[in-house]
Amino acid sequence: MDWSEHADSQFGIRLNTRQLEAFGEYAAELQTWNQRFNLTSVTDRAQIEIKHFLDSLSCLMVMRPRPGDRIIDIGTGAGFPGIPIRIACPQAHMVLVESIGKKAQFCQHIVDELQLTNVAVIHSRAEQVGILPEYRETFDWAVARAVAKLPTLLEYLLPLVKVDGRTIAQKGDTAPSEAQSAAVAMEVLGGELEEITPVELPTVTETRYLVAVRKSAATPEKYPRRPGVPGKRPL
């Protein structure tokens, strides 16, 4: 079973020929750019398909974006999970936020090469984006993978989603304990734990998890705090 068949059978995501071609071009560009810039430690084509593409698409086990939904990916790196989600859900509007210039540049290159519409790449920190009126509390979904511990991460994500919007954090086996440690942050920021969903990926021994938090109340204006503070002094 190849990775796209797994996406279909396990996640309910059926990719068409055009989408599969886009993923193929994405993988090739990632390998090429990685020879000049250290974008990812995963360089083998099969591993890119599983650990980047399939892992990103696993978010859609929990997310079911409707046409026109606004999604923001914080700390996207080389575009994960945001760009794979956007390829699979062409009617969604996607914003990719990345603080490292070469990674933001690569994301913009992929968006241009694949001619992805309704995608914006922002070279900035999450704390700075979260206080901008054009982004604050305007998204249906905020997602992140391997960015920070959950108490810190929620201070990046929850200010960006609407009340009744949701955040999805992709986590490893620390997910249940991180969710417990984030109880205070959820309460302060207006969120409540909705579900923790296990994800099994072929050839990956560690169970992955999707931690979904629903926003039940507006986030106080003082959050997020200035850049660097959420990481140094988690709620």
PyRosetta script that sets phi, psi and omega in degrees:
from pyrosetta import init, pose_from_sequence

init()
pose = pose_from_sequence("MDWSEHADSQFGIRLNTRQLEAFGEYAAELQTWNQRFNLTSVTDRAQIEIKHFLDSLSCLMVMRPRPGDRIIDIGTGAGFPGIPIRIACPQAHMVLVESIGKKAQFCQHIVDELQLTNVAVIHSRAEQVGILPEYRETFDWAVARAVAKLPTLLEYLLPLVKVDGRTIAQKGDTAPSEAQSAAVAMEVLGGELEEITPVELPTVTETRYLVAVRKSAATPEKYPRRPGVPGKRPL")
pose.set_psi(1, 122.8)
pose.set_omega(1, 177.9)
pose.set_phi(2, -82.9)
pose.set_psi(2, 175.1)
pose.set_omega(2, -171.0)
pose.set_phi(3, -63.3)
pose.set_psi(3, -35.7)
pose.set_omega(3, -178.3)
pose.set_phi(4, -71.3)
pose.set_psi(4, -32.5)
pose.set_omega(4, 175.3)
pose.set_phi(5, -67.7)
pose.set_psi(5, -35.9)
pose.set_omega(5, 176.7)
pose.set_phi(6, -65.2)
pose.set_psi(6, -41.9)
pose.set_omega(6, 177.9)
pose.set_phi(7, -58.7)
pose.set_psi(7, -37.4)
pose.set_omega(7, 179.4)
pose.set_phi(8, -71.5)
pose.set_psi(8, -51.1)
pose.set_omega(8, -172.7)
pose.set_phi(9, -74.4)
pose.set_psi(9, -35.8)
pose.set_omega(9, -175.3)
pose.set_phi(10, -96.3)
pose.set_psi(10, -33.2)
pose.set_omega(10, -174.9)
pose.set_phi(11, -111.1)
pose.set_psi(11, -8.4)
pose.set_omega(11, -179.6)
pose.set_phi(12, 72.9)
pose.set_psi(12, 28.9)
pose.set_omega(12, -178.0)
pose.set_phi(13, -114.2)
pose.set_psi(13, 109.7)
pose.set_omega(13, 179.8)
pose.set_phi(14, -101.2)
pose.set_psi(14, 117.2)
pose.set_omega(14, -177.9)
pose.set_phi(15, -96.0)
pose.set_psi(15, 137.0)
pose.set_omega(15, 178.2)
pose.set_phi(16, -87.3)
pose.set_psi(16, 175.9)
pose.set_omega(16, -175.9)
pose.set_phi(17, -58.6)
pose.set_psi(17, -43.0)
pose.set_omega(17, -179.1)
pose.set_phi(18, -63.4)
pose.set_psi(18, -40.3)
pose.set_omega(18, 178.9)
pose.set_phi(19, -66.6)
pose.set_psi(19, -41.3)
pose.set_omega(19, 178.4)
pose.set_phi(20, -64.3)
pose.set_psi(20, -36.1)
pose.set_omega(20, 175.9)
pose.set_phi(21, -64.4)
pose.set_psi(21, -38.5)
pose.set_omega(21, 177.9)
pose.set_phi(22, -63.0)
pose.set_psi(22, -43.3)
pose.set_omega(22, 177.8)
pose.set_phi(23, -63.9)
pose.set_psi(23, -38.1)
pose.set_omega(23, 177.9)
pose.set_phi(24, -62.1)
pose.set_psi(24, -42.6)
pose.set_omega(24, 178.7)
pose.set_phi(25, -67.2)
pose.set_psi(25, -39.7)
pose.set_omega(25, 178.2)
pose.set_phi(26, -58.7)
pose.set_psi(26, -48.3)
pose.set_omega(26, -179.8)
pose.set_phi(27, -60.7)
pose.set_psi(27, -43.3)
pose.set_omega(27, -178.8)
pose.set_phi(28, -64.0)
pose.set_psi(28, -42.7)
pose.set_omega(28, 179.3)
pose.set_phi(29, -66.6)
pose.set_psi(29, -37.9)
pose.set_omega(29, 178.5)
pose.set_phi(30, -63.3)
pose.set_psi(30, -41.9)
pose.set_omega(30, 178.6)
pose.set_phi(31, -65.2)
pose.set_psi(31, -40.5)
pose.set_omega(31, -179.5)
pose.set_phi(32, -65.9)
pose.set_psi(32, -50.2)
pose.set_omega(32, -179.5)
pose.set_phi(33, -64.2)
pose.set_psi(33, -32.2)
pose.set_omega(33, -177.1)
pose.set_phi(34, -68.2)
pose.set_psi(34, -17.8)
pose.set_omega(34, 176.0)
pose.set_phi(35, -71.6)
pose.set_psi(35, -23.7)
pose.set_omega(35, 179.8)
pose.set_phi(36, -104.1)
pose.set_psi(36, -35.8)
pose.set_omega(36, -177.7)
pose.set_phi(37, -124.8)
pose.set_psi(37, 145.3)
pose.set_omega(37, 179.0)
pose.set_phi(38, -84.5)
pose.set_psi(38, 83.2)
pose.set_omega(38, -177.9)
pose.set_phi(39, -88.4)
pose.set_psi(39, -33.2)
pose.set_omega(39, -176.2)
pose.set_phi(40, -156.4)
pose.set_psi(40, 148.8)
pose.set_omega(40, 175.1)
pose.set_phi(41, -84.8)
pose.set_psi(41, -10.0)
pose.set_omega(41, 179.5)
pose.set_phi(42, -93.9)
pose.set_psi(42, 109.5)
pose.set_omega(42, -173.7)
pose.set_phi(43, -119.5)
pose.set_psi(43, -17.0)
pose.set_omega(43, 178.5)
pose.set_phi(44, -72.8)
pose.set_psi(44, 135.9)
pose.set_omega(44, -174.7)
pose.set_phi(45, -56.7)
pose.set_psi(45, -46.3)
pose.set_omega(45, -178.8)
pose.set_phi(46, -64.0)
pose.set_psi(46, -37.3)
pose.set_omega(46, 179.3)
pose.set_phi(47, -72.1)
pose.set_psi(47, -35.4)
pose.set_omega(47, 173.9)
pose.set_phi(48, -58.6)
pose.set_psi(48, -43.6)
pose.set_omega(48, -177.8)
pose.set_phi(49, -64.7)
pose.set_psi(49, -36.9)
pose.set_omega(49, -178.2)
pose.set_phi(50, -86.5)
pose.set_psi(50, -53.6)
pose.set_omega(50, -171.2)
pose.set_phi(51, -79.7)
pose.set_psi(51, -18.5)
pose.set_omega(51, 176.2)
pose.set_phi(52, -109.5)
pose.set_psi(52, -58.3)
pose.set_omega(52, -174.2)
pose.set_phi(53, -70.2)
pose.set_psi(53, -54.7)
pose.set_omega(53, -177.1)
pose.set_phi(54, -66.0)
pose.set_psi(54, -41.3)
pose.set_omega(54, 178.0)
pose.set_phi(55, -59.9)
pose.set_psi(55, -42.6)
pose.set_omega(55, 178.2)
pose.set_phi(56, -63.5)
pose.set_psi(56, -44.4)
pose.set_omega(56, -177.7)
pose.set_phi(57, -68.7)
pose.set_psi(57, -18.6)
pose.set_omega(57, 177.9)
pose.set_phi(58, -60.8)
pose.set_psi(58, -23.8)
pose.set_omega(58, 177.0)
pose.set_phi(59, -55.5)
pose.set_psi(59, -28.4)
pose.set_omega(59, -176.5)
pose.set_phi(60, -75.4)
pose.set_psi(60, -3.3)
pose.set_omega(60, 169.0)
pose.set_phi(61, -65.9)
pose.set_psi(61, -31.9)
pose.set_omega(61, -179.3)
pose.set_phi(62, -104.7)
pose.set_psi(62, -42.2)
pose.set_omega(62, 179.2)
pose.set_phi(63, -82.3)
pose.set_psi(63, 133.3)
pose.set_omega(63, 169.2)
pose.set_phi(64, -130.3)
pose.set_psi(64, 77.9)
pose.set_omega(64, -174.0)
pose.set_phi(65, -61.2)
pose.set_psi(65, 136.6)
pose.set_omega(65, 174.4)
pose.set_phi(66, -89.0)
pose.set_psi(66, 158.2)
pose.set_omega(66, 177.1)
pose.set_phi(67, -53.6)
pose.set_psi(67, 129.5)
pose.set_omega(67, 178.9)
pose.set_phi(68, 90.1)
pose.set_psi(68, -7.3)
pose.set_omega(68, 177.3)
pose.set_phi(69, -59.0)
pose.set_psi(69, 143.8)
pose.set_omega(69, 178.0)
pose.set_phi(70, -101.4)
pose.set_psi(70, 127.5)
pose.set_omega(70, -178.1)
pose.set_phi(71, -124.7)
pose.set_psi(71, 138.4)
pose.set_omega(71, 174.7)
pose.set_phi(72, -124.6)
pose.set_psi(72, 135.2)
pose.set_omega(72, -179.3)
pose.set_phi(73, -112.9)
pose.set_psi(73, 114.2)
pose.set_omega(73, -176.1)
pose.set_phi(74, -95.2)
pose.set_psi(74, 130.4)
pose.set_omega(74, -178.7)
pose.set_phi(75, 66.1)
pose.set_psi(75, 47.0)
pose.set_omega(75, -170.6)
pose.set_phi(76, -66.5)
pose.set_psi(76, -19.6)
pose.set_omega(76, -179.2)
pose.set_phi(77, 63.9)
pose.set_psi(77, -120.6)
pose.set_omega(77, 178.3)
pose.set_phi(78, -89.5)
pose.set_psi(78, 20.8)
pose.set_omega(78, 174.0)
pose.set_phi(79, 108.7)
pose.set_psi(79, 17.3)
pose.set_omega(79, -174.0)
pose.set_phi(80, -114.2)
pose.set_psi(80, 132.1)
pose.set_omega(80, 5.5)
pose.set_phi(81, -91.2)
pose.set_psi(81, 1.6)
pose.set_omega(81, -168.1)
pose.set_phi(82, -59.5)
pose.set_psi(82, -48.4)
pose.set_omega(82, -175.5)
pose.set_phi(83, -67.4)
pose.set_psi(83, -45.5)
pose.set_omega(83, 175.2)
pose.set_phi(84, -58.0)
pose.set_psi(84, -39.6)
pose.set_omega(84, 177.5)
pose.set_phi(85, -61.9)
pose.set_psi(85, -42.0)
pose.set_omega(85, -179.8)
pose.set_phi(86, -66.7)
pose.set_psi(86, -38.1)
pose.set_omega(86, 177.5)
pose.set_phi(87, -62.9)
pose.set_psi(87, -41.5)
pose.set_omega(87, -178.2)
pose.set_phi(88, -75.5)
pose.set_psi(88, -25.1)
pose.set_omega(88, -176.8)
pose.set_phi(89, -126.0)
pose.set_psi(89, 75.7)
pose.set_omega(89, -171.6)
pose.set_phi(90, -65.0)
pose.set_psi(90, -15.7)
pose.set_omega(90, -179.3)
pose.set_phi(91, -91.4)
pose.set_psi(91, -0.2)
pose.set_omega(91, 177.4)
pose.set_phi(92, -84.4)
pose.set_psi(92, 156.0)
pose.set_omega(92, 174.2)
pose.set_phi(93, -103.9)
pose.set_psi(93, 126.4)
pose.set_omega(93, -171.8)
pose.set_phi(94, -121.7)
pose.set_psi(94, 135.0)
pose.set_omega(94, 171.1)
pose.set_phi(95, -119.2)
pose.set_psi(95, 127.9)
pose.set_omega(95, -179.9)
pose.set_phi(96, -108.8)
pose.set_psi(96, 124.9)
pose.set_omega(96, -179.2)
pose.set_phi(97, -115.1)
pose.set_psi(97, 126.8)
pose.set_omega(97, -179.0)
pose.set_phi(98, -147.0)
pose.set_psi(98, 130.5)
pose.set_omega(98, -175.9)
pose.set_phi(99, -86.8)
pose.set_psi(99, -18.0)
pose.set_omega(99, -178.8)
pose.set_phi(100, -93.0)
pose.set_psi(100, 122.4)
pose.set_omega(100, -170.9)
pose.set_phi(101, -56.8)
pose.set_psi(101, -46.4)
pose.set_omega(101, -176.0)
pose.set_phi(102, -66.2)
pose.set_psi(102, -31.8)
pose.set_omega(102, 178.3)
pose.set_phi(103, -73.7)
pose.set_psi(103, -40.4)
pose.set_omega(103, 175.3)
pose.set_phi(104, -62.5)
pose.set_psi(104, -39.0)
pose.set_omega(104, 178.6)
pose.set_phi(105, -63.2)
pose.set_psi(105, -42.5)
pose.set_omega(105, 178.1)
pose.set_phi(106, -62.9)
pose.set_psi(106, -43.5)
pose.set_omega(106, 179.4)
pose.set_phi(107, -59.0)
pose.set_psi(107, -44.1)
pose.set_omega(107, 179.3)
pose.set_phi(108, -63.6)
pose.set_psi(108, -38.1)
pose.set_omega(108, 177.6)
pose.set_phi(109, -60.6)
pose.set_psi(109, -45.2)
pose.set_omega(109, 179.6)
pose.set_phi(110, -65.1)
pose.set_psi(110, -43.4)
pose.set_omega(110, 178.1)
pose.set_phi(111, -57.9)
pose.set_psi(111, -42.3)
pose.set_omega(111, -179.9)
pose.set_phi(112, -70.3)
pose.set_psi(112, -45.5)
pose.set_omega(112, -177.5)
pose.set_phi(113, -63.2)
pose.set_psi(113, -39.3)
pose.set_omega(113, -177.9)
pose.set_phi(114, -88.7)
pose.set_psi(114, -2.0)
pose.set_omega(114, 179.6)
pose.set_phi(115, 53.0)
pose.set_psi(115, 48.5)
pose.set_omega(115, 179.2)
pose.set_phi(116, -82.2)
pose.set_psi(116, 121.4)
pose.set_omega(116, 179.5)
pose.set_phi(117, -88.2)
pose.set_psi(117, 162.3)
pose.set_omega(117, 178.2)
pose.set_phi(118, 56.2)
pose.set_psi(118, 39.5)
pose.set_omega(118, 175.3)
pose.set_phi(119, -129.5)
pose.set_psi(119, 130.3)
pose.set_omega(119, 175.6)
pose.set_phi(120, -120.4)
pose.set_psi(120, 139.8)
pose.set_omega(120, 176.5)
pose.set_phi(121, -111.9)
pose.set_psi(121, 125.0)
pose.set_omega(121, -178.8)
pose.set_phi(122, -117.1)
pose.set_psi(122, 121.7)
pose.set_omega(122, 176.5)
pose.set_phi(123, -89.7)
pose.set_psi(123, 95.1)
pose.set_omega(123, -175.1)
pose.set_phi(124, -166.2)
pose.set_psi(124, 173.6)
pose.set_omega(124, 173.6)
pose.set_phi(125, -93.4)
pose.set_psi(125, 152.4)
pose.set_omega(125, -178.5)
pose.set_phi(126, -59.6)
pose.set_psi(126, -38.9)
pose.set_omega(126, -178.3)
pose.set_phi(127, -63.0)
pose.set_psi(127, -31.7)
pose.set_omega(127, 180.0)
pose.set_phi(128, -77.2)
pose.set_psi(128, -38.3)
pose.set_omega(128, 179.3)
pose.set_phi(129, -67.8)
pose.set_psi(129, -36.7)
pose.set_omega(129, -174.8)
pose.set_phi(130, -66.0)
pose.set_psi(130, -16.5)
pose.set_omega(130, 179.4)
pose.set_phi(131, -101.4)
pose.set_psi(131, -3.1)
pose.set_omega(131, -179.0)
pose.set_phi(132, -79.8)
pose.set_psi(132, 128.6)
pose.set_omega(132, -176.8)
pose.set_phi(133, -57.2)
pose.set_psi(133, -31.5)
pose.set_omega(133, -177.8)
pose.set_phi(134, -73.2)
pose.set_psi(134, -13.1)
pose.set_omega(134, -179.8)
pose.set_phi(135, -118.2)
pose.set_psi(135, -29.7)
pose.set_omega(135, -174.2)
pose.set_phi(136, -63.7)
pose.set_psi(136, 126.8)
pose.set_omega(136, 177.7)
pose.set_phi(137, 52.4)
pose.set_psi(137, 40.6)
pose.set_omega(137, 178.9)
pose.set_phi(138, -117.6)
pose.set_psi(138, -3.8)
pose.set_omega(138, -173.4)
pose.set_phi(139, -104.1)
pose.set_psi(139, 147.6)
pose.set_omega(139, 174.5)
pose.set_phi(140, -80.5)
pose.set_psi(140, -32.9)
pose.set_omega(140, -178.1)
pose.set_phi(141, -139.2)
pose.set_psi(141, 139.8)
pose.set_omega(141, 169.1)
pose.set_phi(142, -126.4)
pose.set_psi(142, 129.0)
pose.set_omega(142, -175.3)
pose.set_phi(143, -126.0)
pose.set_psi(143, 155.9)
pose.set_omega(143, 176.7)
pose.set_phi(144, -159.3)
pose.set_psi(144, 148.4)
pose.set_omega(144, 178.7)
pose.set_phi(145, -133.4)
pose.set_psi(145, 124.9)
pose.set_omega(145, 172.9)
pose.set_phi(146, 54.6)
pose.set_psi(146, 46.9)
pose.set_omega(146, -177.5)
pose.set_phi(147, -104.9)
pose.set_psi(147, -50.2)
pose.set_omega(147, -175.6)
pose.set_phi(148, -163.5)
pose.set_psi(148, 168.0)
pose.set_omega(148, 172.9)
pose.set_phi(149, -61.7)
pose.set_psi(149, 153.2)
pose.set_omega(149, -169.9)
pose.set_phi(150, -58.7)
pose.set_psi(150, -41.8)
pose.set_omega(150, 178.6)
pose.set_phi(151, -57.9)
pose.set_psi(151, -40.1)
pose.set_omega(151, 176.9)
pose.set_phi(152, -71.0)
pose.set_psi(152, -45.1)
pose.set_omega(152, -176.7)
pose.set_phi(153, -59.8)
pose.set_psi(153, -40.0)
pose.set_omega(153, -179.0)
pose.set_phi(154, -65.3)
pose.set_psi(154, -28.2)
pose.set_omega(154, 175.7)
pose.set_phi(155, -70.7)
pose.set_psi(155, -24.7)
pose.set_omega(155, 173.0)
pose.set_phi(156, -77.5)
pose.set_psi(156, -41.3)
pose.set_omega(156, -168.2)
pose.set_phi(157, -87.2)
pose.set_psi(157, -48.1)
pose.set_omega(157, -171.1)
pose.set_phi(158, -62.8)
pose.set_psi(158, -34.3)
pose.set_omega(158, 177.2)
pose.set_phi(159, -63.0)
pose.set_psi(159, -17.3)
pose.set_omega(159, -175.2)
pose.set_phi(160, -89.5)
pose.set_psi(160, -21.5)
pose.set_omega(160, -174.8)
pose.set_phi(161, -96.9)
pose.set_psi(161, 151.9)
pose.set_omega(161, 176.5)
pose.set_phi(162, -67.1)
pose.set_psi(162, 160.2)
pose.set_omega(162, 168.4)
pose.set_phi(163, -61.0)
pose.set_psi(163, 132.1)
pose.set_omega(163, -173.4)
pose.set_phi(164, 79.4)
pose.set_psi(164, 3.1)
pose.set_omega(164, 168.8)
pose.set_phi(165, -79.4)
pose.set_psi(165, 176.9)
pose.set_omega(165, -175.6)
pose.set_phi(166, -137.5)
pose.set_psi(166, 150.8)
pose.set_omega(166, 172.0)
pose.set_phi(167, -112.5)
pose.set_psi(167, 144.0)
pose.set_omega(167, 177.4)
pose.set_phi(168, -124.0)
pose.set_psi(168, 118.9)
pose.set_omega(168, 175.9)
pose.set_phi(169, -108.4)
pose.set_psi(169, 124.4)
pose.set_omega(169, 175.7)
pose.set_phi(170, -87.1)
pose.set_psi(170, 121.9)
pose.set_omega(170, -172.8)
pose.set_phi(171, -133.3)
pose.set_psi(171, 163.1)
pose.set_omega(171, 173.6)
pose.set_phi(172, -91.8)
pose.set_psi(172, -149.5)
pose.set_omega(172, -172.4)
pose.set_phi(173, -73.8)
pose.set_psi(173, -2.9)
pose.set_omega(173, 175.6)
pose.set_phi(174, -84.7)
pose.set_psi(174, -0.8)
pose.set_omega(174, -173.1)
pose.set_phi(175, -53.2)
pose.set_psi(175, -50.9)
pose.set_omega(175, -178.2)
pose.set_phi(176, -59.8)
pose.set_psi(176, -42.9)
pose.set_omega(176, -179.4)
pose.set_phi(177, -69.9)
pose.set_psi(177, -36.5)
pose.set_omega(177, 177.2)
pose.set_phi(178, -64.6)
pose.set_psi(178, -37.9)
pose.set_omega(178, 178.5)
pose.set_phi(179, -62.5)
pose.set_psi(179, -39.5)
pose.set_omega(179, 176.6)
pose.set_phi(180, -64.3)
pose.set_psi(180, -43.4)
pose.set_omega(180, -177.2)
pose.set_phi(181, -70.6)
pose.set_psi(181, -15.8)
pose.set_omega(181, -178.4)
pose.set_phi(182, -94.9)
pose.set_psi(182, 7.5)
pose.set_omega(182, -176.2)
pose.set_phi(183, -58.1)
pose.set_psi(183, -43.5)
pose.set_omega(183, -179.8)
pose.set_phi(184, -66.4)
pose.set_psi(184, -44.5)
pose.set_omega(184, 179.3)
pose.set_phi(185, -59.9)
pose.set_psi(185, -42.4)
pose.set_omega(185, 178.5)
pose.set_phi(186, -59.5)
pose.set_psi(186, -46.5)
pose.set_omega(186, -177.5)
pose.set_phi(187, -63.3)
pose.set_psi(187, -44.5)
pose.set_omega(187, -178.0)
pose.set_phi(188, -66.0)
pose.set_psi(188, -39.3)
pose.set_omega(188, -172.7)
pose.set_phi(189, -89.7)
pose.set_psi(189, -5.5)
pose.set_omega(189, 177.9)
pose.set_phi(190, 92.6)
pose.set_psi(190, 22.9)
pose.set_omega(190, -179.0)
pose.set_phi(191, -113.4)
pose.set_psi(191, 163.4)
pose.set_omega(191, 173.3)
pose.set_phi(192, -143.6)
pose.set_psi(192, 138.7)
pose.set_omega(192, -178.6)
pose.set_phi(193, -62.8)
pose.set_psi(193, 128.6)
pose.set_omega(193, -179.7)
pose.set_phi(194, -102.3)
pose.set_psi(194, -50.7)
pose.set_omega(194, 178.9)
pose.set_phi(195, -162.8)
pose.set_psi(195, 156.1)
pose.set_omega(195, 171.8)
pose.set_phi(196, -122.1)
pose.set_psi(196, 112.7)
pose.set_omega(196, -172.1)
pose.set_phi(197, -108.8)
pose.set_psi(197, 121.1)
pose.set_omega(197, 177.4)
pose.set_phi(198, -73.6)
pose.set_psi(198, 145.9)
pose.set_omega(198, 179.5)
pose.set_phi(199, -128.8)
pose.set_psi(199, 127.5)
pose.set_omega(199, 175.6)
pose.set_phi(200, -108.7)
pose.set_psi(200, 127.6)
pose.set_omega(200, 178.7)
pose.set_phi(201, -113.9)
pose.set_psi(201, 140.0)
pose.set_omega(201, 179.1)
pose.set_phi(202, -61.0)
pose.set_psi(202, 138.5)
pose.set_omega(202, 179.9)
pose.set_phi(203, 70.4)
pose.set_psi(203, -1.4)
pose.set_omega(203, 178.6)
pose.set_phi(204, -105.4)
pose.set_psi(204, 117.6)
pose.set_omega(204, -174.5)
pose.set_phi(205, -75.2)
pose.set_psi(205, -35.0)
pose.set_omega(205, -177.7)
pose.set_phi(206, -74.2)
pose.set_psi(206, 134.4)
pose.set_omega(206, 173.2)
pose.set_phi(207, -73.7)
pose.set_psi(207, 133.9)
pose.set_omega(207, 175.6)
pose.set_phi(208, -97.7)
pose.set_psi(208, 160.8)
pose.set_omega(208, 179.6)
pose.set_phi(209, -137.4)
pose.set_psi(209, 147.6)
pose.set_omega(209, 170.6)
pose.set_phi(210, -108.3)
pose.set_psi(210, 117.7)
pose.set_omega(210, 178.9)
pose.set_phi(211, -100.7)
pose.set_psi(211, 111.3)
pose.set_omega(211, -177.0)
pose.set_phi(212, -102.8)
pose.set_psi(212, 127.5)
pose.set_omega(212, 178.3)
pose.set_phi(213, -123.3)
pose.set_psi(213, 126.7)
pose.set_omega(213, 178.0)
pose.set_phi(214, -92.7)
pose.set_psi(214, 140.5)
pose.set_omega(214, 176.9)
pose.set_phi(215, -89.2)
pose.set_psi(215, 115.0)
pose.set_omega(215, -175.6)
pose.set_phi(216, -104.0)
pose.set_psi(216, -11.9)
pose.set_omega(216, 179.3)
pose.set_phi(217, -152.0)
pose.set_psi(217, 156.7)
pose.set_omega(217, -179.8)
pose.set_phi(218, -61.5)
pose.set_psi(218, 144.3)
pose.set_omega(218, 177.6)
pose.set_phi(219, -79.3)
pose.set_psi(219, 130.3)
pose.set_omega(219, 177.0)
pose.set_phi(220, -52.8)
pose.set_psi(220, 144.0)
pose.set_omega(220, -172.7)
pose.set_phi(221, -60.0)
pose.set_psi(221, -24.8)
pose.set_omega(221, -176.3)
pose.set_phi(222, -75.4)
pose.set_psi(222, -5.1)
pose.set_omega(222, 176.3)
pose.set_phi(223, -110.9)
pose.set_psi(223, 142.2)
pose.set_omega(223, 0.5)
pose.set_phi(224, -73.6)
pose.set_psi(224, 151.9)
pose.set_omega(224, 175.3)
pose.set_phi(225, -73.8)
pose.set_psi(225, 174.4)
pose.set_omega(225, -173.4)
pose.set_phi(226, -61.6)
pose.set_psi(226, 157.8)
pose.set_omega(226, -175.4)
pose.set_phi(227, -50.3)
pose.set_psi(227, 131.6)
pose.set_omega(227, 177.4)
pose.set_phi(228, 96.4)
pose.set_psi(228, -27.9)
pose.set_omega(228, -175.2)
pose.set_phi(229, -68.8)
pose.set_psi(229, -44.1)
pose.set_omega(229, -179.7)
pose.set_phi(230, -57.1)
pose.set_psi(230, -34.2)
pose.set_omega(230, 179.1)
pose.set_phi(231, -74.5)
pose.set_psi(231, -36.3)
pose.set_omega(231, -177.8)
pose.set_phi(232, -81.2)
pose.set_psi(232, -34.2)
pose.set_omega(232, -177.5)
pose.set_phi(233, -131.4)
pose.set_psi(233, 73.8)
pose.set_omega(233, -179.2)
pose.set_phi(234, -60.5)
pose.set_psi(234, 148.0)
pose.set_omega(234, 177.4)
pose.set_phi(235, -65.2)
pose.dump_pdb("model.pdb")
